[in-house]
Amino acid sequence: MAKMSTRDLILDVALVLLNERGESSVSSVDLANEMNISPGNLYYHFKGKEQVVEELYAQFHARVLIALQEITKQARGDTKETLASLTVVSDILQQFKFISQDLRGLHERYPSLRDSMRKLLGFLDQTITGLVCLVMDKSKVTDSSNASKLLAGNLLYTLINFGAYKNLLPEQTDPASIEEHLYLHFLPFL
């Protein structure tokens, strides 16, 4: 087994810590302390938390793009396949939940990520709209009043906000899964 580089280990630990506490609650010193390394060792690899967040965002962005490209290639308008595809996107959002649960905050605090975030959300919206159009066409549903665009917006909203919604519920509440929420959007097409 190959030994993991310190840089990769920092990113792995940072992802766990940021997902647990949220980006705004974690400092570079917190990250160094969590890893039991000196802040100097952390700064040798990253010049601060901003670079760590930017690198993790780049990984997130790349994974979402790859998933969307694969989804687009395989799209046939089948409702169940479309739901499965959206679940893949949901899984990536949950793996990087510090991003999906604080898009606005990250957008405000990290100007270097703004364009990339806008482009990614635009591509997500475009891809989901295309998937919805395929499902509607296959189901022979007329796209009146921009229904596909509205449905795509609701799906994107659900994907992005599900984790935050779930975290805000009382602990004893057993919320529906993301799959169930997405399924309800497509219920008229089944």
N, C-alpha and C positions, 0 to 999 in steps of 0.2 A: 504494500500500500504506500502510495506517495505521501510524503509529509506535506501538510498544508502550510502555505507561506503565512508569515505574520500578517501581511496585508490582507489576505483572504480571511484569516481568522478574525481580524478586526472587523471586517465587513459582516461576517456571520454573527459575531457577538453584537455588533451595532444593530443589525436587523432585529434580533431578538429583543434587545433593550428598547429600541425605538417603538417596536410593536407593542411591548408591554406598557411603557410609560407615555408614549407620544413624543414626537420630535421636540416640542417646545419644553419638555420637562427633562431632557437629557443634555448634559454638557460634555465637552471633550474630556474633562477631568472625570466625570462619571463613567465614561466609557473606558478610560485608562484604569480606573479603580476596579471596574467590573472584570477587566482582563488581568488584573494584578500586574500591570506594567507601568512604567513611569510615563507621565505625560510627554516627556521628551521622545520616548520610543514611539508613541502614537504619532507625534508630530514629524518624526522621521518619515513615516509612511503617508500621512495626511496632514496638511497644514492647518487643520481644524475640523470641527464638526461639519462645516459647510461642505468641505470636499467629500467627507464620508456620505453625507446625504445626497450629494450630486452623483456620486458613484452608484449608490443604491438605486437612485432614481433612474440612472442610465440602464441598470440591469432590469428594472421593472419595465421601463419603456421598451427595451428590446424584446423581452418576453411577451409583452402584450402584442407588439407588432408581429412577431413570429406566429403567435396564436391566431391573430386576425387574418394573416395571409393564408394560413392553413385552412381556417374556417371558410374563407372566401373561395378557395380552390375546390373545397368539397361540398359547397352549398348546392342543394338540389330543391329546396323549398319544402322539405319534409319537416313537419312541426317538431317531432321528437328529436330529430338530429339537430335542429336549430336550438332546441332547449339544451341539449347536451353540449353544444358548442358554447352557448352562453355560460354554462356551468364552468367550462374550462377558464373563461375570462374571469368569472367570479373567484375561482380558486387562486388565480394570480393576484387579484385584488386583495384577497385575504392573506396571502403570503407576504404582501407588502402593505399591510393594513395601516401602518402609520402614514402612508401616502394617501390611500383612498379615503381615510377617515379625516384627513385634514388638508384636502386639496386647496381650499381657500387660504388657509394659514401658510402653507408652503408656497403658494403662489405669491403671497404678500412678502414673506421673509426671504425668498430666494429668487431674486430677479433673473438670475442666470437660467432658471428652469421655466420661466413664463412661456416663452415661445414653444418650447417642447411640449409643455403641458397642454397648451391650446391646440397644437397640431394633433397630439394623441387623442384628446377628447373629440376633436373634429373627425378623426379617422374612425374612432369607436362609433360615433354617431352615424357616420356614412356607412360603415360596415353593417351595423345593426339595422339601419333603414333598408339596406339592400336585402338583408336576410328576411326582414318583415315583408318586403315587396314580393320576394319569391314565395313565401308562405301564402300570402294573400292571392297571388296569381294561381298557385297550385290548388288552392281551395276555391278558386273562382269567385273571390270576393272583390267587389268593385272598391277601388281606393277613392272613396268620396271624401271631400273636405280634408284632404291630406291625412287621412287616418293612419297611413303607414308611418309618416313622420311623427305624428303624435304618439303612436304606439312605441316607436323606436325611442323617443324621448323618455317615455315612462319606463321602458326596459333599462335604459342607461341610468336613469335616476335610481331605479331599484338596485341595479348592480353596484353603483357607487355608494349608496347610502345604507345598504342592508347591514353592513358590519357595525356602523355607528348606532343604527336603530337597535340592533340586537344587544349591544353593550349597554344601552341606556335602560333596558327593561329590568324590572326587579329580578333578582336571581332565581326566585322560585317560578318565574314565568317560563314556560316551555314554548318559545316562539316557533312559528313555522320555519322551515328551511328555505334557503334561497331558491332551491329548485321548485318548491311549492309556490312561492311568490311569482317566479317567472312563469310557471305553468298556468297560473290564473290569468296572466296576460294573453296567453295563447288559447285559452279554453274555447273561445268562439270558433277556432279553426280546427278543432279536433273532431 
